[in-house]
Amino acid sequence: MGNNNRKKNMHIAIDGPAGAGKSTVARAVADRLGIAYLDTGAMYRVVAYKALSCGIPIQDEERVTALAQKIKISFEYGENPMVYCDGENVTAEIRSPEIGRAVSIIASYPGVRECLVNLQRQEAAKGSVVMDGRDIGTYVLPQAEVKIFLTASPEERAKRRYRENLLAGKKSSYEEVLDDIKKRDRMDTMRKHAPLKPAPDAKIIDTTNLSQQEVIETILKIVGET
């Protein structure tokens, strides 16, 4: 990573659909490079969690947007990363299937995206960062030095998410997870504001037949060549 060490700032954007393994890979890449990591998907999940907790209908765009502008989202990094909403640890709560189904609706609201994108750009302005999400390379950080788009077949992504749910003790069937994955893909790619798509200069990595470690090493090689 010699080239990276000579850069004052290195912004790495990792995008892709639900279940592509973005967060785990992005966190590992950040750890290997010794730079910050920001899980932008968790930010949208926090808004969805808070809305449901407050009894605000997910379909009420105006109230959800107003909520996003008020709440405080913070992260605690380390061996066991934590996500906080107004001081409450919501790390486990935001990963529920219910939140997963709501988050694509939340993320389609321009006002919510504008609010959270501003926060994401503020974090990027602080220094080197690995940021993962749906529109980092195309919209949040279009000038990122490295842009990666991770993908995999819907079936493979559903298998991964289903295994994650089992390990976390969350009840769901593979068929339900696959259906949710396909619905999220449709919503993410068809939304009007910053839809999910690879940046023109992104390196596309199909992870269907790759191990997690192979994906990490592939990205590190790309970073080293930048």
C-alpha positions in Angstrom: 0.0 0.0 0.0 2.9 2.3 -0.6 1.0 4.7 -2.8 -1.8 5.0 -0.3 0.6 5.9 2.5 1.9 8.9 0.5 -1.6 10.3 0.1 -2.9 12.8 2.7 -6.4 11.6 2.1 -7.7 8.3 0.6 -11.5 8.0 0.1 -12.7 4.5 -0.8 -16.3 4.1 -1.9 -17.8 0.6 -1.8 -21.3 0.3 -3.3 -23.6 -2.6 -4.0 -27.0 -4.2 -3.5 -28.3 -5.7 -0.2 -26.4 -8.7 0.9 -23.3 -8.2 -1.3 -21.1 -8.1 1.8 -20.2 -4.4 1.7 -20.1 -3.7 5.4 -18.0 -6.6 6.5 -15.5 -6.1 3.6 -15.4 -2.3 4.0 -14.7 -2.6 7.7 -11.9 -5.1 7.0 -10.3 -3.0 4.3 -10.4 0.0 6.6 -8.7 -2.0 9.4 -6.0 -3.2 7.1 -5.3 0.3 5.8 -5.6 1.8 9.3 -8.2 4.4 8.3 -11.7 5.2 9.3 -14.8 3.3 8.2 -18.4 4.6 7.9 -21.4 2.3 7.5 -23.8 4.6 5.7 -26.5 1.9 5.5 -26.6 1.9 9.3 -27.6 5.5 9.2 -30.7 4.9 7.1 -31.5 1.9 9.3 -31.3 4.2 12.4 -33.9 6.6 10.8 -36.2 3.6 10.0 -35.8 2.3 13.6 -36.6 5.7 15.1 -39.6 6.2 12.9 -41.1 2.8 13.8 -40.3 3.3 17.5 -42.1 6.7 17.5 -45.1 5.3 15.7 -44.4 7.3 12.5 -45.7 5.5 9.4 -42.8 4.7 7.1 -44.9 6.0 4.2 -45.2 9.5 5.8 -42.3 11.2 3.9 -42.8 14.6 5.5 -42.6 13.3 9.1 -39.8 10.8 8.4 -37.8 13.6 6.8 -38.4 15.9 9.8 -37.3 13.1 12.1 -34.1 12.5 10.2 -33.2 16.1 10.6 -33.6 16.0 14.4 -32.0 12.7 15.5 -28.3 12.3 16.4 -26.6 9.3 14.9 -23.2 8.3 16.2 -20.8 5.4 15.9 -18.3 3.7 18.2 -15.6 1.8 16.5 -13.3 -1.0 17.7 -13.5 -4.8 17.9 -17.3 -4.6 18.4 -18.6 -1.6 16.5 -21.7 0.1 18.0 -24.4 2.3 16.4 -26.2 4.9 18.6 -29.4 6.8 18.0 -29.8 9.8 20.4 -27.4 8.1 22.8 -29.2 4.7 22.7 -27.3 1.7 21.5 -29.3 0.3 18.6 -26.7 -1.9 17.0 -28.8 -5.1 17.2 -32.2 -3.5 16.8 -31.4 -1.9 13.4 -30.5 -5.3 11.8 -34.0 -6.8 12.2 -35.9 -8.0 9.1 -38.6 -5.4 9.8 -36.0 -2.6 9.6 -34.5 -4.2 6.5 -37.9 -4.0 4.7 -38.4 -0.4 5.8 -35.0 1.0 5.0 -35.3 1.1 1.2 -38.5 3.2 1.5 -36.7 5.6 3.9 -33.7 5.8 1.6 -35.9 6.8 -1.3 -36.9 10.1 0.3 -34.8 13.0 -1.1 -35.0 15.0 2.2 -33.7 12.0 4.2 -30.9 11.4 1.8 -29.9 15.0 1.7 -29.7 15.1 5.5 -27.6 11.9 5.8 -25.4 12.6 2.8 -24.4 15.9 4.4 -23.3 14.0 7.5 -21.4 11.5 5.3 -19.6 14.2 3.5 -18.7 15.9 6.7 -17.1 12.7 7.9 -15.2 12.3 4.6 -13.8 15.8 5.0 -12.1 14.8 8.2 -9.6 12.5 6.4 -9.2 9.1 4.9 -12.2 6.9 5.0 -13.8 3.7 3.6 -17.5 4.3 3.1 -20.0 1.8 1.9 -23.6 2.2 0.8 -25.7 2.4 -2.4 -24.6 5.7 -3.9 -21.2 6.6 -2.4 -19.3 6.5 -5.7 -22.0 8.1 -7.8 -23.4 10.7 -5.5 -21.9 11.0 -2.0 -18.2 10.9 -2.9 -18.0 11.1 -6.7 -14.4 12.2 -6.5 -13.3 9.2 -4.4 -9.9 7.9 -5.4 -11.1 4.3 -5.4 -14.6 3.2 -6.3 -15.7 -0.4 -5.9 -19.1 -2.0 -6.8 -19.7 -5.3 -5.1 -22.4 -7.6 -6.5 -23.6 -11.2 -6.4 -26.5 -13.2 -7.6 -29.8 -12.5 -5.6 -29.8 -16.2 -4.5 -26.2 -16.0 -3.1 -26.9 -12.7 -1.4 -30.1 -14.3 0.1 -28.1 -17.3 1.4 -25.6 -15.0 3.1 -28.3 -12.8 4.7 -30.3 -16.0 5.8 -27.1 -17.3 7.5 -26.6 -14.0 9.2 -30.1 -14.1 10.5 -29.7 -17.6 11.8 -26.5 -16.7 13.7 -28.2 -13.6 15.1 -31.2 -15.7 16.3 -33.6 -14.0 13.9 -36.4 -16.0 12.5 -36.9 -16.0 8.8 -37.0 -18.4 5.9 -34.7 -18.4 2.9 -37.6 -17.7 0.6 -38.6 -14.7 2.7 -35.1 -13.3 2.6 -34.8 -13.8 -1.1 -38.1 -12.0 -1.7 -36.9 -9.1 0.5 -33.6 -9.0 -1.4 -35.4 -8.8 -4.8 -37.8 -6.1 -3.6 -34.9 -4.0 -2.2 -33.1 -4.4 -5.5 -36.1 -3.0 -7.4 -36.6 -0.1 -5.0 -32.9 0.8 -4.9 -32.3 0.7 -8.6 -35.6 2.4 -9.6 -35.7 5.3 -7.1 -35.5 8.7 -8.8 -32.9 10.2 -6.4 -29.4 8.7 -6.6 -30.4 5.2 -7.7 -28.2 2.2 -7.1 -25.8 1.8 -10.0 -22.0 1.4 -10.5 -20.1 4.6 -11.0 -18.7 4.8 -14.6 -15.1 4.5 -13.2 -15.9 1.8 -10.5 -14.2 -1.5 -10.4 -17.0 -4.1 -10.4 -16.4 -7.3 -8.4 -18.8 -10.2 -8.6 -18.5 -11.9 -5.2 -20.8 -14.8 -6.0 -17.9 -17.3 -6.1 -15.4 -15.5 -4.0 -14.6 -15.9 -0.4 -14.7 -12.8 1.9 -10.9 -12.8 2.1 -10.5 -13.0 -1.6 -12.8 -9.9 -2.0 -10.8 -8.0 0.6 -7.5 -8.9 -1.0 -8.8 -7.8 -4.4 -9.8 -4.4 -3.1 -6.5 -3.9 -1.3 -4.7 -4.7 -4.6 -6.8 -2.1 -6.4 -6.1 0.5 -3.6 -2.4 -0.3 -3.9 -2.4 0.4 -7.6 -4.2 3.7 -7.2 
